[in-house]
Each structure stands twice: as structure tokens, then as C-alpha cells.
Amino acid sequence: MNKPILRTGIALRCPACKAGELAESAGAVSCPNCSARFAADANGVIDLTVTLSHAENIQRKTYDETRAGHQQTSDPWHCFVSPTGLRHRRWLRRLKLTPGMTFLEAGCGSGALTDSISSNTGATGFAIDISPASIAGQLVRRGNRESFDVAVASALELPFADATFDAMVCTDLVEHLPDPAAFYDQAARVLKPGGQLLVRCNVLDFGLTLDWLRFQLHRKRWLARIAGSGHFYENFRTRKQHRAITAKAGLRMLSRQGFDIGWDNLLEYHILPVIYGLRRADGVEGDGSGGGADAKANGIRLRTPMDLPHRAARTLSRLLFVALWPEHLLGKLGFGASEWMLLQRDGTTPSSAATGF
């Protein structure tokens, strides 16, 4: 292969013997300790999984089918009219990533998160996902750059040495896992002392939300809908359970807040498209930024003359976000179908330098 598989210098630990450091040669990485070899496929995707649980195989099949041939183009950090994007920006700033630092995104999917974090902060990243189709999309996104690496790997068996990363991010991952405790143990292991873990996940105690209402009125339909996207109700945990599991793993809760993804979806997929007159092009997922250049770059057609300037779109989005303050306050009180958690591995507090976000 013309280009090396791994470009960032972030070392990989052999997932087979869990001891040797993988070395790259001839389109593969191999372990000098146990002779295990992991070759890249035709797309350049390297699979570092050894054995997968039944639940992980279901997740892989689900996301390989839904993401094959599709590269998600939305970028939450330039998505000024998106409540989801605004929340991501606000929470990501708390990681205080700077050039020279390293971060891991577990469960990266086919989104732009790793690329965006690296571009905005200068930090070096590594993205993993259980789905080869998702990682193939990430390779296309990375191109010839050396700002982040990608690989197929299990979040329950992270292929990295102890104390490798300054920060770790996982959004909408934990609710997919059959054993969240194993994931938090792995996260604590690969984080440096004082390193931070940012988690966004669904929770089991989701009263006073749109999802709760749907669950009460159409339970079977709601369960089938979330299962279609790899969310299995039996994997959900309550907020109290998450706090107990993370504390046992040696992760200290720095901050947390609930929110209702149902309200966000209502705004992003039903109200904002009407306001901005945006229509998605077939087969392309746009970022809903509202600006003409961003819209065209992301395959969004403008069907009305409401192509607002970028700054105006951002201002309007923040005004709309203020309208969600009742939900924000409920989140502070612990209500919401989903939860943001900022956790820190026991150790020294990370640097407080400014972030690029």
C-alpha cells in the first residue's frame, strides 16, 4: 500500500495477547509477542477484533447494513441551528484539548466527530467502531491527512496500552453495549491519570419526555423503532446505575445533565426545515447550517429564498435554543431521555488551556 495504515504514532496493543505492541508492515499490523496478524482489507480497513459477543455481532450487522456505501456528512461543530450541535460544542469545550494531546472516539460511526475535534483543537485522534462499513467511511473522510487514525475494534476490548489518551468521547454508544461496566473499566484503563471521558447516552429513567409518552402510548412500536437502530431496551441503565458503575471503574463524575432527544429531533427535523426552507437531496444527509455555502456543500437544496447569511443563521439558532430552556432546566433536575456525563479518571487535573471550539 502506498500510504501507511497508521499515521498518528498512537500505539496499538495486541487484542489477542493483550501485551505486545502492534507493528505495521506490508499492509497489516502484527504482534511480536504472540505473532497475531491483522491485515487491512481492500478498503484499507483494519479489523482488530478477536472475538465478538452475540450482542456485538448484532450491532455490527445492523450498522454495516445501514451504513454501507453511506458517509454521513453532518458536522455538529458547524451546525449552528442544531440543538444537538450546540450541546456538543458546549460539552466538548470542557475537555480542553490542545495540540499535542491525544483523544479516542469510541463508537465513531460514520460521522464527522473525530475529524472535527482534531481540526478544531489540533489534538491527535483515534476513532474506532464495531462496524467495518462505518470505518470505511471514516477512511474516505480522512483522506491523506495524518490528524487521526481509524480501526475496527470493540469498545469492550480497547486495543490500546494503559494511560494512552488525554481524553475520550463516546456519543450514543453505551446504550448499545451489553456490559457498560466493562466499557467504563476499559475507558479508565486507556485514559491517562486525570484524563476525561465525555459520554452521551440514553437512560432507562426517562419520565416526562416525548420518548416516555411514546413508550406509554405505543410501547411495541417504540421498542421496534429503537431496536431498528441498534438500541436495545434491555441494555439501558438508570442514572443511578451509571453513577455506581463509573465510580466503581475509578471515574469521578465532574458534571452531568439530562436532555430530551425527542424535543431536539422535533426541532431539527420538523421545525427548522420549514423555517429555512431546506430540503435534503436524495441520499445525502445535510448539516442544517442554514447558510447557502454550507447547504450546497452538504447536498441540501434550497427550495425557498430563505437562504440566510451564516451569522444570521447562527443567531436565529441560538434564539431557538433559548426556547428549549424549560427542557434545559428539567435536565438540570435530572429529567430527560438522555444524559451527558463528564467523567475524570482519578489523578491530576488536565491543563486548563483554551480550546479551539
Secondary structure, DSSP 8 states (H G I E B T S, - for coil): --S-S--S----B-TTTSSSB-EEETTEEE-TTT--EEEB-TTS-BB--S---HHHHHHHHHHHHHHTT------GGG-TT-HHHHHHHHHHGGG---TT-EEEEES-TTSSHHHHHHHHH--EEEEEES-HHHHHHHHHHHTT--SEEEEE--TTS--S-TT-EEEEEEES-GGG-S-HHHHHHHHHHHEEEEEEEEEEEE-S---SSHHHHHHHH-HHHHHHHHHTTT--GGG---HHHHHHHHHHTTEEEEEEEEE-HHHHHHIIIIIHHHHHTEEE-TT-------SHHHHHHTTEEE-SS----HHHHHHHHHHHHHTTHHHHHHHHTT-SSEEEEEEEESSS---------
